[in-house]
């Protein structure tokens, strides 16, 4: 089942071997969320252990929620994430340098089949998410599996991003759509 996590294939996430590794990751996440505000060095050290990649100058405000505690998350330099970031990181999430993430944002790589029979059996599949450099993701935004957001783009608060967003735009709504191009 591990081979299917990153290939877009359907798999059973409750597989015993998957759960064993995932629960070990969750121990670190629990520890991160239990840090005190003045334990900044401890937070940085835990993020380096938890995330696939975490650049210099990154800051994540607890609580953080993540299926794999960031194991499949790649943050560039100077990424800021406010309270209640939820990362459904069943496959890879890439966030570019200098991106800001407001409170209560959800970035979800997992999806479930339309077939009721397959859903009843517990199947899911995953698609990576890519967020470019110097983006701003507004409060309460939801970014769904397989989406790419281009460099310098702004996603409005409360938006649901279901399709790719180009670079240098402001996009808002449900579903999220481009409303303005960003120029000098």
Secondary structure, 3 states (H helix, E strand, C coil): CHHHCCCCCCEECCCHHHHHHHHHHHHHHHHHHCCCCCCHHHHHHHHHHHCCEECCCCEECCCEEECCCCCCEEECCCCEECCCEEEECCCCEEECCCCEECCCCEEECEECCCCHHHHHCCEEEECCEEECCCCEECCCCEECCCCEECCCCEECCCCEECCCECCCEEEECECCEEEEECCC
